[in-house]
Amino acid sequence: MEKIYSRPAGLKKMINGYCPGCLHSAAGKLIMSVLEELDLLEKTVMVDGVGCCASNHSYIDIDACGSPHGRPGAVASAIKRCSPETIVVTYQGDGDLASIGLAETMMAANRGDNISVFFINNANYGMTGGQMAPTTLMDMKTSTTPYGRHADEHGYPMHMCEVLNTLTAPSYIARVTCIDAPNMRKARAAVKQAIQHQLDGKGFSMVEFVSNCPTNWGVSPLESLKFIKEKMLPEFPLGEFRNR
Ligand SMILES: Cc1ncc(C[n+]2csc(CCOP(=O)(O)OP(=O)(O)O)c2C)c(N)n1
């Protein structure tokens, strides 16, 4: 039976410090549950970016490594090349992966480095107070777009799965969400696929989680799930973009 609700062995027995309703905890739990199922907890290194994703360090019970903001793609590639038998995963926010670390993300994907990237898209820079990210929706208010995101000044939302899907090398790319149980199951299956691609030596894999940030969005946890369903998913459609 898939472990979706119970605590996987890779998570410490503690209450995490994520804001109430934040889906970071759901994504982290699914990743750990897959690593546990595949008996990879002892063989994995998780490279965190900077942001709320880095809080993950405190809650996981596997080897982990920080990186400068945005650089997990480069750090993870280096670890994997030095230690090919290690399972190397990254855990990154949208500011980290799609803005400050865009070059490292693109280059790791384009080289087809055999790593699995887990990307939490919450449409803002969560940890530093909800600034606009590349994934911020049109008209969405953030602390740096108080009148909303407008194309003439701020450009358009960036779709990382679609962008990486233009490259030749990546082997697995999927977008999922954890807003309810059926989606949690699909998300877990995608995480498992990504890790399996790495085990099979197929190269770069990425799973994007369309996520939330109730605190900076200024809504309740339940309202944030509704926002994902009604506003985020039309912009960021779910599915498998590539499965080689
Ligand atoms: C080089 C550098 N620039 C800026 C910062 C400040 N900073 C810390 S966390 C963060 C935002 C992270 O946002 P995101 O990657 O979307 O992750 P989230 O917190 O939403 O999970 C920023 C800009 C930093 N630590 N290092």
The ligand as a MOL file (V3000), in Angstrom:
LIG
                    3D

  0  0  0     0  0            999 V3000
M  V30 BEGIN CTAB
M  V30 COUNTS 26 27 0 0 0
M  V30 BEGIN ATOM
M  V30 1 C 22.1000 34.9950 -3.8960 0
M  V30 2 C 20.9020 35.2140 -3.0330 0
M  V30 3 N 19.9510 36.0950 -3.4360 0
M  V30 4 C 18.8590 36.3040 -2.6840 0
M  V30 5 C 18.6760 35.6390 -1.5120 0
M  V30 6 C 17.4660 35.9130 -0.6630 0
M  V30 7 N 16.4760 34.8630 -0.7180 0 CHG=1
M  V30 8 C 16.4210 33.8960 0.2230 0
M  V30 9 S 15.1030 32.8780 0.0180 0
M  V30 10 C 14.6030 33.7160 -1.3530 0
M  V30 11 C 13.3290 33.3530 -2.0700 0
M  V30 12 C 13.1600 31.9140 -2.3830 0
M  V30 13 O 11.9960 31.7420 -3.1010 0
M  V30 14 P 11.6350 30.4050 -3.8290 0
M  V30 15 O 12.8310 29.8510 -4.4920 0
M  V30 16 O 10.4440 30.6350 -4.7030 0
M  V30 17 O 11.2930 29.3950 -2.6620 0
M  V30 18 P 10.0970 29.3650 -1.6030 0
M  V30 19 O 10.5780 30.1240 -0.4180 0
M  V30 20 O 8.8790 29.9770 -2.2410 0
M  V30 21 O 9.9170 27.9070 -1.3350 0
M  V30 22 C 15.4550 34.7890 -1.6420 0
M  V30 23 C 15.2820 35.7330 -2.7630 0
M  V30 24 C 19.6930 34.7230 -1.1160 0
M  V30 25 N 19.5820 34.0120 0.0150 0
M  V30 26 N 20.7830 34.5260 -1.8980 0
M  V30 END ATOM
M  V30 BEGIN BOND
M  V30 1 1 1 2
M  V30 2 1 2 3
M  V30 3 2 2 26
M  V30 4 2 3 4
M  V30 5 1 4 5
M  V30 6 1 5 6
M  V30 7 2 5 24
M  V30 8 1 6 7
M  V30 9 2 7 8
M  V30 10 1 7 22
M  V30 11 1 8 9
M  V30 12 1 9 10
M  V30 13 1 10 11
M  V30 14 2 10 22
M  V30 15 1 11 12
M  V30 16 1 12 13
M  V30 17 1 13 14
M  V30 18 2 14 15
M  V30 19 1 14 16
M  V30 20 1 14 17
M  V30 21 1 17 18
M  V30 22 2 18 19
M  V30 23 1 18 20
M  V30 24 1 18 21
M  V30 25 1 22 23
M  V30 26 1 24 25
M  V30 27 1 24 26
M  V30 END BOND
M  V30 END CTAB
M  END
